[in-house]
Amino acid sequence: MRFTQLALLACACASLWTAEERIHFPDDAGVIDLTQEPYLAKGDGKTDCTDAIQRALDDYAAKNRILYLPAGKYMVSHTLVWGPSKRLNPDLDENWAAYNRHRLTILQGEQESKTIIQLIDNAPEFQDTAWRDKDERPGGTAVIWTGGWPAQRFRNAVRNLTIDTGKGNPGAIGIQFNASNQGTMHRLTVRSGDGAGQIGIDLGFCGDHGPGAGRHLTVMGFDYGIWASSMNSMTLWDVEVKKQNKAGIRVLAEELMLGDLRSVNAVPALEVGSRWSSWATVVTGSFTGGAKDQPAVRIMGDVKSRHVYCRDVKVSGYGTTVSVEKDSSRDVASGDLTEWSLHGIKTLFDGDTKASLRLPIKYAPEIPLPALGKAWANPLTFGATGDGKADDTAGIQAAIDSGASTIYFPGGKEFNFTTLTIRANTERLIGCETYLNGDAITVAEGTKPLIFERFHPTWNNGRNAKLSIECPRTVILRDLVGIETHARSSGDVFIEDVCSTLFLHGKDSKVWCRFLNYEPNKKIGLVNDGGQLWILGSKVEHAGGKAIFKNGSRSELFGAFWYASFGSKEQEPGIEIIDSQATITTHRQHSFGKGVWTNWIKVTRDGETKIWDDWNLDMLCIGK
């Protein structure tokens, strides 16, 4: 799908994900149903379920399990915290808490519009509206809190549900979400019952926050729909914010990457600043409903430490498209934002075009789970043990060869394998947040799309399997860690919220990524060898060479967080581009220690080499 007209873009964005998922699992999938014993949460819209849900969060703290809420309205009166809870465990050792909890926890609803966690009206703990002056942010209390510092909140997720902050709760925050390296909010609605409240989705309540992802998000009401003011970056796409009181989204001291962003607001859709190092990237969307006395985008504070890039954003109703608080001479954007960067567009070679490559933008097809029954196969049924010790190759392969379309791996299990071959009948391998360790997976045949989702290698000593795509079928990798991907065919590959390395082989390979954390065990974690690569949001760690683009490849990297704290001051370039084209926008480097990239990008063209070492830019174009 390539958008060539903004009117077409706005229409397409509004209808990309219209079908609502219904999530269900077989009885033997290792999923914890919170309406069953011992928790007995009642989704009747009357019973206070706070303690029932909290006990489950405590019992399965950091255990990589799915905590499942069937359709219903679950009333709460206190904050639900990733366990264990200090409220239910007053003698909790907080030293242990800092690193070993608040991670590997998945709260899963059955259906976004029908699984509702609702705060009672006029809840006493949700009345405080005072700002935290030291942090320059609203105070308030969250309905759901998924963990604070340090950056160890691996694989947290909140999926397929609605959070309603009720009425008479002006100090309410819908969710304070934190994940590190991989973790997601998926099909989440956050709404205020009376329009009041501090923040819908809070991504800035602690210093170490992210990197993580969110997709298919809706926020209705609150002073701010989304607040991002932490360090480690977040990537969000298919986002709608509407009816906010002060701003749709505010970004301070954060790297926020946004795709398909729709704001329906009289107030600014996006505010950037006023704290140091605030970066925002927006690729496709619409900012509509604006008031004539308001800008669609407000940039606050010192322009030197703000970085903003917008592309293909339709703007209507606002008196000004972009307002720059400290430099009125920069109020140059008007109308739609076809391609705009705060600090201009830069090139490295004379004659290069100051514009993005505009590679086609595609989206992974939406494929619903099949009805329970014969379409599902459990490797345990075919002889696998999932005990983390035995070789489960034969059992897993037998399940794949059984004719079932969906192979599911129960939660609480650990599967080991050597090599697997994916057949034409297999359409999905889904882990119920399962540990999976192996050597190689080959996608050998088939024409229907294939999905890999919700896996993780065993903590600290797992094996990262090498996935080789050898046939021209669409492959989707989503919400997983540790599967090294090699795209070798003409089939489309989609990567969403994945922590692993990626390699494109040949001119037929095409990959679209929406948040890729490609920090490698080896130095180079991302290679485009002649193919076509599109990335919205990425993260790397440790100074040194990280990516190579070569042999006529074409790559677009929209927004990234480069974390260089460890290692030494590197002269080795982070990205090497050899006789290839690239668009690179709003990449931010941060370091607490000695590690730093000095020679950031090395470009060689027709035997001539140039070095780019200036991180202080919104957009760099390489290639004609």
C-alpha positions as CSV (number, residue, x, y, z in Angstrom):
1,M,0.0,0.0,0.0
2,R,1.5,3.3,-1.0
3,F,-0.1,6.6,-0.1
4,T,0.4,9.2,-2.8
5,Q,-2.4,11.6,-1.7
6,L,-3.2,12.8,1.8
7,A,-6.9,12.5,1.2
8,L,-6.5,8.9,0.3
9,L,-4.2,8.5,3.3
10,A,-6.7,9.8,5.8
11,C,-9.4,7.4,4.5
12,A,-7.0,4.5,4.6
13,C,-5.8,5.2,8.1
14,A,-9.4,5.3,9.4
15,S,-10.2,1.8,8.1
16,L,-6.9,-0.2,8.5
17,W,-8.0,-2.2,11.6
18,T,-11.8,-2.2,11.7
19,A,-12.4,-5.9,12.8
20,E,-12.2,-6.4,16.6
21,E,-10.4,-9.5,17.7
22,R,-11.9,-12.1,20.1
23,I,-9.1,-13.9,21.9
24,H,-9.6,-17.4,23.2
25,F,-7.3,-20.3,24.1
26,P,-7.8,-24.1,24.5
27,D,-8.3,-25.4,28.0
28,D,-4.8,-26.9,28.1
29,A,-3.0,-23.8,27.0
30,G,-1.7,-22.9,30.5
31,V,-3.7,-19.6,30.6
32,I,-5.0,-18.4,34.0
33,D,-8.7,-17.5,33.8
34,L,-9.2,-15.0,36.6
35,T,-12.9,-15.7,36.8
36,Q,-12.2,-19.3,38.0
37,E,-10.8,-20.7,41.2
38,P,-9.1,-19.4,43.3
39,Y,-9.7,-15.8,42.1
40,L,-13.3,-15.7,41.1
41,A,-13.3,-12.2,39.7
42,K,-16.9,-11.3,38.7
43,G,-17.4,-9.2,35.6
44,D,-20.9,-8.2,36.6
45,G,-20.3,-4.5,36.7
46,K,-21.2,-4.5,40.5
47,T,-18.6,-6.5,42.4
48,D,-15.3,-4.9,43.4
49,C,-12.7,-7.2,41.8
50,T,-9.6,-5.3,42.9
51,D,-8.3,-7.9,45.3
52,A,-9.2,-10.9,43.1
53,I,-7.2,-9.5,40.1
54,Q,-4.4,-8.2,42.4
55,R,-4.0,-11.7,44.0
56,A,-3.5,-13.2,40.5
57,L,-1.0,-10.5,39.6
58,D,0.9,-11.3,42.9
59,D,0.8,-15.1,42.4
60,Y,2.1,-14.9,38.9
61,A,4.5,-11.9,39.3
62,A,7.3,-12.2,36.7
63,K,6.3,-15.7,35.7
64,N,5.6,-15.0,31.9
65,R,2.0,-16.2,32.1
66,I,-1.2,-15.0,30.6
67,L,-3.8,-13.7,33.1
68,Y,-7.0,-13.8,31.2
69,L,-10.2,-11.8,31.8
70,P,-13.3,-13.0,29.8
71,A,-15.8,-10.5,28.5
72,G,-17.4,-8.5,31.4
73,K,-17.1,-5.3,33.4
74,Y,-14.7,-5.7,36.3
75,M,-15.0,-2.9,38.9
76,V,-11.9,-1.8,40.8
77,S,-11.4,0.7,43.6
78,H,-7.5,0.7,44.0
79,T,-4.6,0.7,41.6
80,L,-3.8,-2.7,40.0
81,V,0.0,-3.2,40.2
82,W,2.3,-5.7,38.6
83,G,2.9,-7.9,41.6
84,P,3.5,-8.5,44.3
85,S,1.5,-5.6,45.7
86,K,2.7,-3.6,48.7
87,R,-1.0,-3.1,49.5
88,L,-1.6,-6.8,49.9
89,N,1.9,-7.6,51.1
90,P,2.9,-4.9,53.5
91,D,6.2,-6.6,54.5
92,L,7.4,-6.8,50.9
93,D,11.2,-6.5,50.6
94,E,11.6,-3.5,48.3
95,N,15.2,-4.2,47.5
96,W,14.1,-7.5,45.8
97,A,11.3,-5.6,44.1
98,A,13.5,-3.3,42.1
99,Y,14.9,-5.8,39.7
100,N,13.0,-9.1,40.0
101,R,9.4,-8.1,39.7
102,H,7.2,-5.9,37.6
103,R,8.1,-7.8,34.4
104,L,7.0,-10.9,32.4
105,T,3.4,-10.3,33.2
106,I,0.6,-10.3,30.6
107,L,-2.9,-9.1,31.3
108,Q,-5.2,-10.4,28.5
109,G,-8.8,-9.5,27.8
110,E,-11.1,-11.6,25.6
111,Q,-12.2,-8.6,23.5
112,E,-11.3,-4.9,23.6
113,S,-14.9,-3.5,23.8
114,K,-16.3,-6.3,25.9
115,T,-13.6,-6.8,28.6
116,I,-13.7,-3.6,30.7
117,I,-11.8,-2.7,33.9
118,Q,-13.7,0.2,35.4
119,L,-12.8,2.4,38.3
120,I,-15.7,3.1,40.7
121,D,-17.1,6.7,40.6
122,N,-15.6,9.2,43.1
123,A,-12.9,6.8,44.3
124,P,-11.0,8.5,47.2
125,E,-7.5,7.6,45.9
126,F,-8.1,9.3,42.5
127,Q,-8.8,12.9,43.5
128,D,-5.4,14.5,43.6
129,T,-4.7,16.8,40.6
130,A,-1.6,18.5,41.9
131,W,1.4,18.7,39.5
132,R,4.8,17.4,40.4
133,D,6.7,20.6,39.9
134,K,10.1,18.9,40.1
135,D,9.3,16.6,37.3
136,E,7.1,19.1,35.3
137,R,4.3,16.6,35.0
138,P,0.8,15.9,36.3
139,G,0.5,13.8,39.4
140,G,-2.5,11.6,39.8
141,T,-3.1,7.9,40.4
142,A,-3.2,5.1,37.8
143,V,-5.8,2.4,37.5
144,I,-3.1,0.0,36.2
145,W,0.6,0.3,36.9
146,T,3.1,-2.0,35.3
147,G,6.4,-1.2,37.0
148,G,8.9,1.7,37.5
149,W,12.7,1.9,37.4
150,P,15.1,0.3,36.5
151,A,14.9,-0.7,32.8
152,Q,14.2,-4.3,33.5
153,R,10.5,-4.5,32.7
154,F,10.9,-7.2,30.1
155,R,7.8,-8.5,28.1
156,N,5.1,-6.7,30.0
157,A,1.8,-6.6,28.1
158,V,-1.8,-5.4,28.4
159,R,-4.0,-6.7,25.6
160,N,-7.5,-6.6,24.2
161,L,-9.4,-4.6,26.9
162,T,-10.8,-1.3,27.9
163,I,-9.8,0.8,31.0
164,D,-12.6,3.2,32.1
165,T,-11.7,5.7,34.8
166,G,-15.4,6.3,35.7
167,K,-16.8,9.6,36.8
168,G,-15.7,12.0,39.6
169,N,-12.1,10.9,39.4
170,P,-10.2,14.0,38.3
171,G,-6.8,12.7,39.5
172,A,-7.1,9.4,37.5
173,I,-4.6,8.1,35.0
174,G,-5.8,5.2,32.9
175,I,-2.6,3.2,32.7
176,Q,1.1,3.8,33.6
177,F,2.7,1.3,31.2
178,N,6.3,0.3,31.2
179,A,8.1,-2.4,29.2
180,S,11.8,-2.9,28.4
181,N,13.3,-4.2,25.1
182,Q,10.1,-6.0,24.2
183,G,6.5,-5.5,25.5
184,T,3.3,-4.1,24.2
185,M,-0.1,-2.5,24.6
186,H,-2.3,-4.2,22.0
187,R,-5.9,-3.2,21.1
188,L,-6.3,-1.1,24.2
189,T,-9.0,1.6,24.8
190,V,-8.6,4.1,27.7
191,R,-11.5,6.4,28.4
192,S,-12.8,8.8,31.0
193,G,-16.4,8.5,32.0
194,D,-16.8,12.2,32.3
195,G,-13.9,13.5,30.2
196,A,-11.9,14.5,33.3
197,G,-8.6,12.9,34.5
198,Q,-4.9,13.6,34.2
199,I,-3.6,11.2,31.5
200,G,-5.0,8.4,29.5
201,I,-1.7,6.5,28.7
202,D,1.2,7.6,30.9
203,L,4.7,6.7,29.4
204,G,6.6,9.1,31.6
205,F,6.1,8.3,35.2
206,C,9.6,7.0,35.9
207,G,13.2,7.6,34.8
208,D,13.9,4.3,33.1
209,H,11.0,3.7,30.8
210,G,10.9,1.6,27.6
211,P,11.8,0.8,25.0
212,G,8.5,-0.8,24.1
213,A,5.6,-0.7,21.7
214,G,1.9,-0.1,21.5
215,R,-0.6,-0.7,18.6
216,H,-4.3,-0.1,17.9
217,L,-4.7,2.3,20.8
218,T,-7.7,4.6,21.6
219,V,-7.7,7.3,24.2
220,M,-10.9,9.4,24.9
221,G,-10.9,12.3,27.3
222,F,-8.3,13.3,30.0
223,D,-6.2,16.5,30.1
224,Y,-3.6,14.6,28.0
225,G,-4.3,11.5,25.9
226,I,-0.7,10.3,26.0
227,W,2.2,11.7,28.1
228,A,5.7,10.6,27.2
229,S,8.6,12.0,29.3
230,S,11.2,9.3,29.9
231,M,14.4,8.3,28.3
232,N,14.3,5.0,26.5
233,S,11.7,5.5,23.8
234,M,8.4,4.0,22.7
235,T,6.9,3.2,19.3
236,L,3.2,3.5,18.9
237,W,1.0,3.0,15.8
238,D,-2.6,3.0,14.8
239,V,-3.3,5.5,17.6
240,E,-6.4,7.7,18.1
241,V,-6.6,10.4,20.7
242,K,-9.7,12.6,21.0
243,K,-11.5,15.0,23.2
244,Q,-8.5,15.9,25.3
245,N,-8.6,19.1,27.5
246,K,-5.0,20.3,27.0
247,A,-3.2,18.2,24.3
248,G,-3.6,15.0,22.5
249,I,0.0,13.9,23.1
250,R,2.9,15.6,25.0
251,V,6.5,14.6,24.6
252,L,9.2,15.7,27.0
253,A,12.7,14.2,27.3
254,E,11.5,11.2,25.3
255,E,12.0,9.6,21.9
256,L,8.5,8.9,20.7
257,M,7.8,7.3,17.3
258,L,4.3,7.4,16.0
259,G,2.6,5.9,13.0
260,D,-1.0,6.3,11.8
261,L,-1.7,8.9,14.4
262,R,-5.2,10.3,14.4
263,S,-6.0,13.3,16.7
264,V,-9.5,14.7,16.9
265,N,-9.1,17.7,19.2
266,A,-9.6,21.4,19.5
267,V,-6.3,21.6,21.5
268,P,-2.9,20.8,20.0
269,A,-2.6,17.2,18.7
270,L,1.1,17.1,19.6
271,E,3.2,19.2,22.1
272,V,7.0,18.7,22.1
273,G,9.1,20.1,25.0
274,S,9.8,21.9,27.3
275,R,12.4,19.6,28.9
276,W,15.8,18.7,27.3
277,S,16.1,16.3,24.5
278,S,12.5,15.9,23.3
279,W,12.2,13.9,20.0
280,A,9.1,13.0,18.1
281,T,8.5,11.3,14.8
282,V,5.1,11.1,13.1
283,V,4.7,9.1,9.9
284,T,1.1,9.2,8.4
285,G,-2.0,10.4,10.2
286,S,-4.4,13.2,10.6
287,F,-4.8,16.1,13.1
288,T,-8.4,17.3,12.7
289,G,-11.0,19.3,14.7
290,G,-8.5,22.1,15.7
291,A,-9.5,25.5,17.1
292,K,-8.4,28.6,15.1
293,D,-6.4,29.9,18.1
294,Q,-4.4,26.7,18.5
295,P,-1.5,25.1,16.6
296,A,-1.7,21.5,15.5
297,V,1.9,21.0,16.7
298,R,3.4,23.1,19.5
299,I,7.1,23.0,20.0
300,M,8.1,24.4,23.4
301,G,11.4,25.5,25.0
302,D,14.8,25.6,23.4
303,V,14.6,24.6,19.8
304,K,18.2,23.2,19.8
305,S,17.2,20.2,21.9
306,R,13.9,19.5,20.2
307,H,13.7,17.2,17.2
308,V,10.5,16.8,15.2
309,Y,9.8,15.1,11.9
310,C,6.3,14.7,10.4
311,R,5.3,13.1,7.1
312,D,2.0,12.6,5.4
313,V,-0.1,14.1,8.1
314,K,-3.4,15.8,7.2
315,V,-4.2,18.9,9.2
316,S,-7.5,20.8,9.4
317,G,-9.2,23.3,11.6
318,Y,-6.1,24.7,13.3
319,G,-5.1,28.4,12.9
320,T,-1.4,27.3,12.7
321,T,0.0,24.0,11.7
322,V,3.3,24.3,13.7
323,S,4.1,26.8,16.4
324,V,7.7,27.1,17.7
325,E,7.5,28.8,21.1
326,K,11.1,30.2,21.3
327,D,11.6,31.0,17.6
328,S,8.6,32.5,15.8
329,S,10.7,32.7,12.5
330,R,10.3,28.9,12.3
331,D,6.5,29.0,12.1
332,V,6.8,28.1,8.5
333,A,4.6,25.0,8.3
334,S,1.0,25.5,7.1
335,G,-1.6,23.2,5.8
336,D,-0.9,19.5,5.6
337,L,2.5,18.2,6.7
338,T,3.6,16.3,3.5
339,E,7.2,16.2,4.8
340,W,8.5,18.6,7.5
341,S,11.4,18.6,9.9
342,L,12.1,21.2,12.6
343,H,15.8,21.5,11.7
344,G,15.5,20.9,8.0
345,I,16.5,18.0,5.8
346,K,20.2,17.3,5.3
347,T,22.2,15.3,2.8
348,L,25.8,14.0,2.7
349,F,26.6,14.1,-1.0
350,D,26.0,17.0,-3.5
351,G,23.0,16.4,-5.7
352,D,21.1,14.1,-3.3
353,T,17.4,14.8,-3.0
354,K,16.2,16.4,0.2
355,A,13.3,14.1,0.6
356,S,12.6,10.6,2.0
357,L,12.7,7.6,-0.4
358,R,9.0,7.1,0.1
359,L,9.2,3.3,0.0
360,P,5.7,1.7,-0.1
361,I,4.1,1.4,3.3
362,K,2.4,-1.9,4.0
363,Y,0.7,-3.4,7.0
364,A,0.6,-7.0,8.2
365,P,-2.7,-8.6,7.3
366,E,-5.1,-9.1,10.2
367,I,-5.7,-12.9,10.7
368,P,-8.2,-13.9,13.4
369,L,-7.6,-16.9,15.6
370,P,-9.5,-20.0,14.3
371,A,-12.4,-21.6,16.2
372,L,-11.3,-23.9,18.9
373,G,-11.1,-27.5,17.8
374,K,-9.3,-29.4,15.1
375,A,-7.5,-26.3,13.8
376,W,-5.4,-26.2,17.0
377,A,-2.5,-28.6,17.8
378,N,-0.5,-28.9,21.0
379,P,3.0,-30.3,20.7
380,L,2.5,-32.0,24.1
381,T,-0.1,-34.2,22.5
382,F,2.5,-35.4,20.0
383,G,5.2,-36.4,22.5
384,A,6.9,-33.1,23.4
385,T,7.5,-32.7,27.2
386,G,8.0,-28.9,27.5
387,D,10.2,-29.6,30.6
388,G,13.2,-27.6,29.5
389,K,15.4,-30.7,29.5
390,A,14.2,-33.1,26.8
391,D,14.6,-32.6,23.0
392,D,11.1,-31.7,21.8
393,T,11.9,-31.6,18.1
394,A,10.0,-34.7,17.1
395,G,6.8,-33.7,19.1
396,I,6.8,-30.1,17.7
397,Q,7.4,-31.3,14.1
398,A,4.6,-33.9,14.5
399,A,2.2,-31.1,15.5
400,I,3.3,-29.0,12.5
401,D,2.8,-32.0,10.2
402,S,-0.6,-32.9,11.7
403,G,-2.6,-30.8,9.4
404,A,-3.6,-28.2,12.0
405,S,-3.3,-24.6,11.0
406,T,-2.5,-23.3,14.6
407,I,0.3,-24.8,16.7
408,Y,0.1,-23.6,20.3
409,F,2.7,-23.9,23.0
410,P,1.2,-23.9,26.5
411,G,2.3,-21.3,29.0
412,G,4.5,-22.4,31.9
413,K,6.4,-24.7,29.6
414,E,9.9,-24.6,28.1
415,F,10.4,-26.3,24.7
416,N,13.8,-27.3,23.2
417,F,14.4,-28.2,19.6
418,T,17.1,-28.5,17.0
419,T,15.6,-27.9,13.5
420,L,12.0,-27.5,12.4
421,T,10.4,-27.2,8.9
422,I,7.2,-25.2,8.4
423,R,4.7,-26.8,6.0
424,A,2.1,-25.2,3.8
425,N,-0.8,-26.1,6.2
426,T,0.7,-24.2,9.2
427,E,-0.6,-20.6,9.5
428,R,0.3,-19.7,13.0
429,L,2.8,-20.7,15.8
430,I,1.6,-19.1,18.9
431,G,3.2,-19.3,22.3
432,C,1.0,-18.7,25.3
433,E,3.9,-16.6,26.5
434,T,6.1,-19.7,26.2
435,Y,9.9,-20.3,26.4
436,L,11.2,-21.6,23.1
437,N,14.9,-22.6,22.5
438,G,16.2,-23.9,19.2
439,D,18.7,-23.8,16.4
440,A,16.9,-23.4,13.1
441,I,13.4,-23.0,11.6
442,T,12.9,-23.2,7.9
443,V,9.8,-21.8,6.2
444,A,9.9,-24.2,3.2
445,E,6.5,-24.1,1.6
446,G,3.1,-22.5,1.6
447,T,1.1,-19.5,0.1
448,K,-1.0,-18.4,3.1
449,P,0.4,-15.8,5.6
450,L,2.3,-17.4,8.5
451,I,2.4,-15.8,12.0
452,F,5.0,-16.4,14.8
453,E,4.0,-14.7,18.0
454,R,4.5,-14.6,21.8
455,F,7.7,-16.5,22.4
456,H,10.8,-15.9,24.5
457,P,14.0,-18.0,24.9
458,T,14.7,-19.4,28.3
459,W,16.0,-16.6,30.6
460,N,19.8,-16.0,30.3
461,N,20.7,-19.4,28.8
462,G,18.2,-19.9,25.9
463,R,19.1,-20.5,22.3
464,N,18.1,-18.0,19.7
465,A,16.7,-19.9,16.7
466,K,17.6,-18.8,13.2
467,L,14.4,-18.4,11.1
468,S,15.1,-18.8,7.3
469,I,12.2,-17.7,5.0
470,E,12.9,-19.8,1.8
471,C,9.5,-19.5,0.0
472,P,7.5,-16.5,-1.2
473,R,4.8,-16.4,1.5
474,T,3.9,-13.5,3.8
475,V,5.5,-14.0,7.3
476,I,4.6,-12.0,10.4
477,L,6.7,-12.0,13.5
478,R,5.1,-10.3,16.5
479,D,5.7,-9.9,20.3
480,L,8.7,-12.2,20.6
481,V,12.4,-12.3,21.5
482,G,15.3,-14.3,20.1
483,I,14.4,-15.5,16.6
484,E,17.1,-14.3,14.2
485,T,15.3,-13.6,10.9
486,H,16.7,-14.2,7.4
487,A,14.4,-12.9,4.6
488,R,15.5,-14.8,1.5
489,S,12.4,-14.7,-0.8
490,S,10.0,-12.3,-2.4
491,G,7.3,-12.8,0.3
492,D,6.5,-9.8,2.5
493,V,7.9,-9.9,6.0
494,F,6.3,-7.9,8.8
495,I,8.0,-7.4,12.2
496,E,6.1,-5.9,15.2
497,D,7.5,-5.5,18.7
498,V,10.4,-7.9,18.2
499,C,13.8,-8.1,20.0
500,S,16.1,-9.9,17.7
501,T,18.4,-9.5,14.7
502,L,17.3,-9.1,11.1
503,F,19.0,-9.9,7.7
504,L,17.7,-9.2,4.2
505,H,19.2,-11.3,1.4
506,G,18.9,-10.2,-2.2
507,K,16.8,-7.7,-4.2
508,D,13.5,-9.6,-3.8
509,S,13.5,-9.3,0.1
510,K,11.1,-6.8,1.5
511,V,10.6,-6.2,5.3
512,W,8.4,-3.7,7.2
513,C,9.2,-3.3,10.9
514,R,7.2,-1.5,13.6
515,F,9.6,-1.5,16.6
516,L,12.6,-3.6,16.1
517,N,15.1,-4.0,18.9
518,Y,18.1,-5.4,17.0
519,E,20.8,-5.2,19.7
520,P,22.9,-8.2,18.7
521,N,24.9,-10.8,20.5
522,K,27.4,-10.2,17.7
523,K,28.1,-6.6,16.7
524,I,26.1,-6.4,13.5
525,G,22.4,-6.9,14.1
526,L,20.8,-5.4,11.0
527,V,21.8,-6.1,7.4
528,N,20.0,-5.1,4.2
529,D,21.9,-6.7,1.4
530,G,20.1,-5.5,-1.7
531,G,16.6,-5.5,-0.4
532,Q,13.9,-3.1,0.7
533,L,13.6,-2.2,4.4
534,W,11.1,0.1,6.2
535,I,11.3,0.6,10.0
536,L,9.2,2.8,12.3
537,G,11.0,2.8,15.7
538,S,14.1,0.8,16.7
539,K,16.6,0.5,19.5
540,V,20.2,-0.7,19.7
541,E,22.6,-1.0,22.6
542,H,26.4,-0.9,23.2
543,A,28.7,1.2,21.0
544,G,30.1,-0.3,17.9
545,G,28.9,-1.3,14.4
546,K,25.2,-2.2,14.4
547,A,23.9,-2.0,10.8
548,I,25.0,-2.4,7.2
549,F,23.1,-1.4,4.1
550,K,24.8,-2.5,0.8
551,N,24.5,-3.7,-2.8
552,G,21.8,-1.2,-4.0
553,S,19.6,-1.7,-1.0
554,R,16.9,0.9,-0.1
555,S,16.2,1.5,3.6
556,E,14.0,3.9,5.6
557,L,14.6,4.2,9.4
558,F,12.0,6.5,11.1
559,G,13.1,7.2,14.6
560,A,15.5,5.2,16.9
561,F,17.0,5.1,20.3
562,W,20.8,4.4,20.4
563,Y,21.9,3.5,24.0
564,A,25.7,3.6,24.1
565,S,26.4,3.5,27.8
566,F,28.6,0.4,27.8
567,G,32.0,-0.1,26.1
568,S,34.4,2.6,25.0
569,K,34.3,5.7,22.8
570,E,33.9,4.1,19.4
571,Q,35.4,5.3,16.2
572,E,33.7,2.4,14.4
573,P,30.5,3.7,12.7
574,G,27.2,2.6,13.9
575,I,25.7,2.4,10.4
576,E,27.6,1.6,7.2
577,I,26.0,2.3,3.9
578,I,27.7,1.0,0.7
579,D,26.3,2.0,-2.7
580,S,22.8,2.1,-1.3
581,Q,20.0,4.6,-0.5
582,A,18.6,5.4,2.9
583,T,16.3,7.8,4.8
584,I,17.3,8.3,8.5
585,T,15.1,10.4,10.8
586,T,15.2,11.5,14.5
587,H,17.8,9.1,15.9
588,R,18.8,9.8,19.4
589,Q,22.0,8.7,21.2
590,H,22.2,8.5,25.0
591,S,25.0,7.4,27.3
592,F,25.4,7.2,31.0
593,G,29.0,5.8,30.8
594,K,32.0,5.9,28.5
595,G,30.4,4.3,25.5
596,V,29.5,6.7,22.6
597,W,29.3,6.6,18.9
598,T,31.4,9.3,17.4
599,N,31.5,8.3,13.7
600,W,27.8,7.6,13.5
601,I,27.3,6.9,9.8
602,K,29.8,5.9,7.2
603,V,28.8,6.2,3.5
604,T,30.7,4.8,0.5
605,R,29.5,5.6,-3.0
606,D,31.4,4.8,-6.2
607,G,34.6,4.4,-4.1
608,E,34.2,7.8,-2.3
609,T,33.7,7.6,1.5
610,K,32.2,10.2,3.8
611,I,31.5,10.2,7.6
612,W,28.5,11.7,9.2
613,D,29.0,12.5,12.9
614,D,26.3,15.0,13.7
615,W,23.5,13.5,15.8
616,N,21.7,16.8,16.1
617,L,19.4,16.4,13.1
618,D,15.8,15.5,12.2
619,M,16.4,13.9,8.9
620,L,19.3,12.7,6.7
621,C,18.8,11.6,3.1
622,I,21.4,9.4,1.3
623,G,20.9,8.7,-2.4
624,K,19.3,10.4,-5.3
